[in-house]
Amino acid sequence: MNRSEAVARSLREADPHRLLAVLRASLAEHYGAVSAELLLADYGLTVLCHVTDSDREGVGQFSVFNSVVGRVFGSQEPYVERRAAPGLVAVHVPVSVRGDRLGVLTVETEDAERAEDDLRELRWIADILGHALLVAERDTDLYRVLRRSDRLTLAAEMQWDLLPGRAYECAEYSIGAQLEPAYAVHGDNFDWAAGTDRLILAVTNGMGEGVEASLLTSLAVNALRNARRGGVPLADQIALADKAVYAMHGGERYLDVLLLGFDLATGRVEVVDAGSPRLYVLRGGRVFQTPFEAQLPLGMAEDSVYDTQHFDVEPGDRLVFVSDGVFDSGMRLGEAFGEKALARAILATRLLPAASVPQEVLRHLFAHQEGNEAIDDALVVCLDWRGRA
């Protein structure tokens, strides 16, 4: 067994709340590490929070935008930093799982000459650590607690636990997504399911505020998942979820859903538009909206029938989905953000990876609001399509 595999094995065998302590000991034994620190991105993707051996408060944070570890997190590229102490170097490596950026691992060592040589192995260890963190979150609250820079509302707690992640990457496509306000979101949601030959993507905008909105969205998302996992066609997935929402609320509460099924081999997309989430496409330096025939929102009427529509995506396309909290947000000089300003924001992301796009679009939104408090959730999902060779 080589040393990187020995470290990986120690992580797999560690108690879920002791991952960092076990990692430190293993890195010291096999790599001569002086110290090891783990920083996890907070819910708002603005700071990186120190992980400790307990859920105590008061630990340090680093900005995602103007710190060394923040640049490693954003670029997803490792960096070797020479420290003030003679001969001491810090190796910063991103911690991510299939494109979902979790944080940064920093390993200090006195062997500056070997730091570059160890970089590849430490990056592999950071990937193993990312998987271990996701598994550990089933059994401990430690990492969810430590990556909060503010208190989550109950509605936001429910919404974040409902999400599949904030990014996903495979050969055919990359996804990035974000919700705002991160610590007080209530009705908006996104979901996806990666398959062998098909990707299912759902963007949801639930009506109402607080826990009522989260409960409504949770019912719809789980109804869609249940239908999807039952193997029914896309339109029937929406119809079954519609019945579940109507049975619970009798038409008094409803929600908007845009549901899409992507054929990985052909780029053919099947769509059911049941409400307000919109799709914008960046293709060849031009942004345009893809209009669909809007049908009734989920739960608005009894026994609604839904039809599918189709369009095609091309390799190199960037698809950006936004909720009404983005395109209807604010008015400045009589212009809603979702018209020209949204197109400019999407164009400004053309050199960024999919995982960074939602945060950049939301940054433009916040600038447009000029400091005014948002009155609705804002959801942005980005899909970069490469297709199957």
C-alpha positions as CSV (number, residue, x, y, z in Angstrom):
1,M,0.0,0.0,0.0
2,N,1.5,3.4,-1.0
3,R,1.2,6.4,1.3
4,S,-1.7,8.2,-0.5
5,E,-3.7,5.0,-0.4
6,A,-2.9,4.7,3.3
7,V,-4.3,8.2,3.9
8,A,-7.4,7.4,1.9
9,R,-7.9,4.2,3.9
10,S,-7.7,6.1,7.2
11,L,-10.4,8.5,5.9
12,R,-12.7,5.7,5.0
13,E,-12.3,4.1,8.4
14,A,-12.6,7.3,10.4
15,D,-15.6,8.2,12.5
16,P,-17.7,10.8,10.6
17,H,-17.0,13.6,13.1
18,R,-13.3,12.9,13.3
19,L,-12.3,13.2,9.6
20,L,-10.0,16.2,10.1
21,A,-8.2,14.7,13.2
22,V,-7.6,11.4,11.4
23,L,-6.5,13.2,8.3
24,R,-4.0,15.4,10.2
25,A,-2.4,12.3,11.9
26,S,-2.2,10.4,8.6
27,L,-0.7,13.3,6.7
28,A,1.9,13.8,9.5
29,E,2.8,10.1,9.4
30,H,3.0,9.7,5.6
31,Y,3.9,13.1,4.3
32,G,5.6,14.8,7.2
33,A,2.9,17.5,7.4
34,V,3.3,20.1,10.1
35,S,-0.4,20.9,10.0
36,A,-3.5,20.4,7.9
37,E,-6.5,22.7,7.8
38,L,-9.9,22.2,6.1
39,L,-12.0,25.1,5.0
40,L,-15.6,24.6,3.7
41,A,-17.6,27.1,1.6
42,D,-20.6,28.6,3.4
43,Y,-24.1,28.4,2.0
44,G,-23.8,31.8,0.4
45,L,-20.5,30.9,-1.4
46,T,-18.9,34.1,0.0
47,V,-16.5,32.8,2.7
48,L,-14.5,29.7,3.5
49,C,-15.1,28.5,7.1
50,H,-12.5,26.7,9.2
51,V,-13.4,23.1,10.2
52,T,-12.6,22.2,13.8
53,D,-12.9,19.0,15.8
54,S,-16.1,20.4,17.4
55,D,-19.0,22.6,16.4
56,R,-17.8,25.5,18.5
57,E,-18.2,29.0,17.1
58,G,-15.7,31.8,16.7
59,V,-13.4,30.0,14.2
60,G,-11.7,32.0,11.3
61,Q,-13.1,32.6,7.9
62,F,-11.5,33.6,4.6
63,S,-13.2,35.5,1.8
64,V,-13.9,33.6,-1.4
65,F,-13.0,36.7,-3.4
66,N,-9.8,38.1,-2.1
67,S,-7.7,35.5,-0.3
68,V,-5.3,32.8,-1.4
69,V,-7.6,30.0,-0.5
70,G,-10.5,31.8,-2.1
71,R,-8.6,31.9,-5.4
72,V,-7.9,28.2,-5.1
73,F,-11.5,27.6,-4.5
74,G,-12.6,29.7,-7.4
75,S,-10.1,28.4,-10.0
76,Q,-10.1,24.8,-8.7
77,E,-6.3,24.8,-9.2
78,P,-3.8,23.9,-6.5
79,Y,-1.3,26.4,-5.3
80,V,2.0,26.1,-3.3
81,E,2.6,29.1,-1.0
82,R,5.9,29.8,0.7
83,R,5.2,30.9,4.3
84,A,7.1,33.4,6.4
85,A,8.8,30.7,8.5
86,P,12.0,29.6,6.8
87,G,11.5,26.5,4.7
88,L,7.8,26.2,5.5
89,V,5.4,25.9,2.6
90,A,1.6,25.5,2.4
91,V,0.0,23.4,-0.3
92,H,-3.6,24.5,-1.0
93,V,-5.7,22.0,-2.9
94,P,-9.4,22.3,-3.9
95,V,-11.9,19.8,-2.3
96,S,-14.7,18.9,-4.7
97,V,-16.8,16.0,-5.7
98,R,-17.8,15.6,-9.4
99,G,-17.6,19.4,-9.9
100,D,-19.4,20.3,-6.7
101,R,-17.0,22.6,-4.9
102,L,-16.9,22.0,-1.2
103,G,-13.8,23.8,0.1
104,V,-10.0,23.9,0.3
105,L,-7.5,21.6,2.1
106,T,-4.3,23.3,3.3
107,V,-1.3,21.2,4.2
108,E,1.9,22.7,5.7
109,T,5.2,21.0,5.3
110,E,8.9,21.8,6.0
111,D,10.0,19.9,2.9
112,A,9.8,22.7,0.3
113,E,11.6,20.7,-2.3
114,R,9.0,17.8,-2.2
115,A,5.9,20.1,-2.0
116,E,5.6,20.2,-5.8
117,D,6.2,16.5,-6.1
118,D,3.4,15.8,-3.5
119,L,0.9,18.0,-5.2
120,R,-0.7,15.3,-7.4
121,E,-1.1,12.9,-4.5
122,L,-2.5,15.6,-2.2
123,R,-5.0,16.6,-4.8
124,W,-6.1,12.9,-5.0
125,I,-6.4,12.8,-1.2
126,A,-8.5,16.0,-1.3
127,D,-10.9,14.3,-3.7
128,I,-11.2,11.3,-1.4
129,L,-11.8,13.7,1.5
130,G,-14.6,15.3,-0.5
131,H,-16.4,12.0,-0.9
132,A,-15.8,11.2,2.8
133,L,-17.4,14.5,3.8
134,L,-20.6,13.8,1.8
135,V,-20.9,10.4,3.3
136,A,-20.2,11.8,6.8
137,E,-23.0,14.3,6.5
138,R,-25.5,11.5,6.7
139,D,-24.4,10.8,10.3
140,T,-23.2,14.1,11.8
141,D,-24.2,17.7,11.8
142,L,-20.7,18.9,12.4
143,Y,-19.9,20.1,8.8
144,R,-23.3,21.6,8.2
145,V,-22.9,23.6,11.4
146,L,-19.4,24.8,10.7
147,R,-20.0,26.1,7.2
148,R,-22.6,28.6,8.3
149,S,-21.7,32.2,8.5
150,D,-25.2,33.1,9.7
151,R,-28.3,31.4,11.0
152,L,-30.4,29.5,8.6
153,T,-34.2,30.0,8.8
154,L,-36.3,26.8,9.2
155,A,-37.5,27.2,5.6
156,A,-34.0,27.5,4.3
157,E,-32.9,24.5,6.3
158,M,-35.6,22.5,4.6
159,Q,-34.7,23.7,1.1
160,W,-31.0,23.1,1.4
161,D,-31.6,19.5,2.6
162,L,-33.8,19.0,-0.4
163,L,-31.1,19.9,-3.0
164,P,-29.0,17.3,-4.9
165,G,-25.9,19.6,-4.5
166,R,-24.7,22.9,-6.1
167,A,-22.8,21.5,-9.0
168,Y,-22.2,18.3,-11.1
169,E,-19.9,17.5,-13.9
170,C,-19.5,14.7,-16.3
171,A,-18.2,14.2,-19.9
172,E,-21.4,15.5,-21.6
173,Y,-22.3,18.5,-19.4
174,S,-21.5,20.6,-16.3
175,I,-24.1,22.1,-13.9
176,G,-23.9,24.9,-11.4
177,A,-26.7,26.3,-9.3
178,Q,-27.3,28.7,-6.4
179,L,-30.2,30.0,-4.3
180,E,-30.4,33.4,-2.7
181,P,-31.0,34.7,-0.1
182,A,-28.9,31.6,0.9
183,Y,-29.8,31.8,4.6
184,A,-33.5,32.7,4.2
185,V,-34.7,31.1,0.9
186,H,-38.1,29.6,1.0
187,G,-39.9,28.5,-2.2
188,D,-37.3,28.1,-5.1
189,N,-35.6,24.8,-5.8
190,F,-33.7,22.9,-8.4
191,D,-33.2,19.2,-8.9
192,W,-31.4,16.9,-11.3
193,A,-30.9,13.2,-12.0
194,A,-27.9,12.0,-14.1
195,G,-28.5,8.8,-16.1
196,T,-26.6,6.6,-18.5
197,D,-28.3,8.2,-21.6
198,R,-30.4,11.0,-20.1
199,L,-30.3,14.0,-17.8
200,I,-33.5,15.1,-16.0
201,L,-33.4,18.7,-14.8
202,A,-36.2,20.5,-12.8
203,V,-36.4,24.2,-11.8
204,T,-39.1,25.0,-9.3
205,N,-40.6,28.2,-8.1
206,G,-43.1,27.7,-5.2
207,M,-45.6,30.4,-4.1
208,G,-45.7,31.8,-0.7
209,E,-43.2,32.6,2.0
210,G,-41.5,30.8,4.9
211,V,-42.2,27.3,5.9
212,E,-45.4,27.1,3.9
213,A,-43.5,27.7,0.7
214,S,-40.8,25.1,1.6
215,L,-43.5,22.5,2.5
216,L,-45.2,23.1,-0.9
217,T,-41.9,22.8,-2.8
218,S,-40.9,19.7,-0.8
219,L,-44.1,18.0,-1.7
220,A,-43.8,18.8,-5.4
221,V,-40.1,17.9,-5.7
222,N,-40.6,14.5,-3.9
223,A,-43.7,13.8,-6.1
224,L,-41.6,14.5,-9.2
225,R,-38.8,12.2,-7.9
226,N,-41.3,9.5,-7.1
227,A,-42.8,9.6,-10.6
228,R,-39.3,9.9,-12.2
229,R,-38.0,6.9,-10.3
230,G,-41.2,5.0,-11.3
231,G,-40.1,5.3,-14.9
232,V,-43.1,7.3,-16.3
233,P,-42.7,9.7,-19.2
234,L,-41.8,13.3,-18.6
235,A,-45.4,14.8,-19.1
236,D,-46.8,12.1,-16.7
237,Q,-44.2,13.0,-14.1
238,I,-45.6,16.6,-14.1
239,A,-49.2,15.3,-14.1
240,L,-48.7,13.0,-11.1
241,A,-46.9,15.8,-9.1
242,D,-49.8,18.1,-10.1
243,K,-52.3,15.6,-8.6
244,A,-50.3,15.3,-5.4
245,V,-50.2,19.1,-4.9
246,Y,-53.9,19.6,-5.8
247,A,-54.9,16.7,-3.5
248,M,-53.2,18.5,-0.6
249,H,-54.2,22.1,-1.3
250,G,-57.3,21.9,-3.5
251,G,-56.0,24.6,-5.9
252,E,-55.3,27.2,-3.2
253,R,-51.6,26.8,-3.4
254,Y,-49.6,25.9,-6.5
255,L,-46.1,26.2,-7.9
256,D,-44.3,26.7,-11.2
257,V,-42.0,24.0,-12.6
258,L,-39.8,23.8,-15.7
259,L,-39.0,20.1,-16.3
260,L,-36.5,19.0,-19.0
261,G,-35.1,15.7,-20.2
262,F,-31.8,15.8,-22.2
263,D,-30.8,13.0,-24.6
264,L,-27.1,12.7,-24.1
265,A,-26.4,11.2,-27.5
266,T,-28.4,13.6,-29.7
267,G,-28.9,16.8,-27.7
268,R,-32.7,16.5,-28.2
269,V,-34.5,18.1,-25.2
270,E,-38.0,17.2,-24.0
271,V,-39.7,20.0,-22.1
272,V,-42.8,20.5,-19.9
273,D,-43.3,24.2,-19.0
274,A,-45.7,24.4,-16.0
275,G,-45.0,28.0,-15.0
276,S,-42.6,30.9,-14.8
277,P,-38.9,29.7,-14.6
278,R,-37.2,30.9,-17.8
279,L,-34.4,29.6,-20.0
280,Y,-31.8,31.7,-21.7
281,V,-29.2,30.3,-24.1
282,L,-25.7,31.6,-24.7
283,R,-24.7,30.5,-28.2
284,G,-22.0,31.9,-30.4
285,G,-21.7,35.1,-28.4
286,R,-25.4,35.8,-28.5
287,V,-28.0,35.4,-25.6
288,F,-31.6,34.6,-26.5
289,Q,-34.6,33.4,-24.5
290,T,-36.1,30.0,-25.4
291,P,-39.8,30.4,-25.2
292,F,-42.1,27.5,-24.3
293,E,-45.8,27.1,-24.4
294,A,-46.7,27.8,-20.7
295,Q,-49.2,25.4,-19.2
296,L,-50.9,25.4,-15.8
297,P,-48.7,25.5,-12.7
298,L,-48.7,22.4,-10.5
299,G,-51.7,22.1,-8.2
300,M,-53.7,25.0,-9.7
301,A,-56.5,22.9,-11.3
302,E,-57.8,19.3,-10.9
303,D,-56.8,16.7,-13.5
304,S,-54.6,19.0,-15.6
305,V,-53.1,17.4,-18.7
306,Y,-49.6,18.4,-19.8
307,D,-47.9,18.2,-23.2
308,T,-44.2,18.0,-24.0
309,Q,-42.3,20.3,-26.3
310,H,-38.9,19.9,-27.9
311,F,-35.8,21.8,-28.8
312,D,-32.1,20.9,-29.5
313,V,-28.9,21.9,-27.8
314,E,-25.6,22.2,-29.5
315,P,-22.1,21.4,-28.2
316,G,-20.8,24.7,-26.6
317,D,-24.2,25.9,-25.6
318,R,-24.6,27.5,-22.2
319,L,-28.2,27.3,-20.8
320,V,-29.1,29.6,-17.9
321,F,-32.3,29.0,-16.0
322,V,-33.7,31.7,-13.7
323,S,-36.7,32.1,-11.4
324,D,-39.0,35.2,-11.4
325,G,-37.0,36.5,-8.4
326,V,-34.2,37.2,-11.0
327,F,-35.9,38.4,-14.2
328,D,-38.7,40.4,-12.4
329,S,-36.4,41.7,-9.7
330,G,-36.5,45.5,-9.2
331,M,-37.1,48.3,-11.6
332,R,-34.4,50.9,-12.6
333,L,-35.2,53.4,-15.2
334,G,-38.4,51.4,-16.0
335,E,-36.4,48.3,-16.9
336,A,-36.7,45.0,-15.1
337,F,-33.4,43.1,-14.5
338,G,-34.6,40.1,-16.6
339,E,-34.6,41.9,-19.9
340,K,-31.3,43.5,-21.2
341,A,-29.5,43.4,-17.9
342,L,-29.8,39.6,-17.6
343,A,-28.5,39.1,-21.1
344,R,-25.5,41.3,-20.2
345,A,-24.9,39.3,-17.0
346,I,-25.0,36.0,-18.9
347,L,-22.6,37.3,-21.6
348,A,-20.2,38.4,-18.8
349,T,-19.9,34.8,-17.6
350,R,-18.7,33.3,-21.0
351,L,-15.2,32.6,-19.7
352,L,-16.3,31.1,-16.4
353,P,-17.0,27.5,-15.6
354,A,-20.6,26.5,-15.0
355,A,-20.2,26.2,-11.2
356,S,-19.2,29.9,-11.1
357,V,-21.9,31.3,-13.3
358,P,-24.9,31.4,-10.9
359,Q,-22.9,33.4,-8.4
360,E,-21.7,35.9,-11.1
361,V,-25.3,36.4,-12.4
362,L,-26.5,37.0,-8.9
363,R,-23.7,39.5,-8.3
364,H,-25.0,41.5,-11.3
365,L,-28.5,41.2,-9.8
366,F,-27.5,42.6,-6.4
367,A,-25.7,45.5,-8.2
368,H,-28.9,46.2,-10.1
369,Q,-30.9,46.3,-6.9
370,E,-28.6,49.0,-5.6
371,G,-28.7,47.8,-2.0
372,N,-32.5,47.4,-1.9
373,E,-33.7,44.3,-0.1
374,A,-34.9,41.5,-2.4
375,I,-38.6,40.7,-2.1
376,D,-38.4,37.2,-3.6
377,D,-36.1,34.2,-3.9
378,A,-33.6,34.3,-6.7
379,L,-32.6,31.0,-8.3
380,V,-30.0,30.6,-11.1
381,V,-29.0,27.2,-12.7
382,C,-26.3,27.0,-15.4
383,L,-25.9,24.0,-17.7
384,D,-22.9,23.8,-20.1
385,W,-23.6,21.3,-22.8
386,R,-20.8,19.4,-24.5
387,G,-22.7,16.5,-25.8
388,R,-21.5,12.9,-26.4
389,A,-18.7,12.4,-28.9
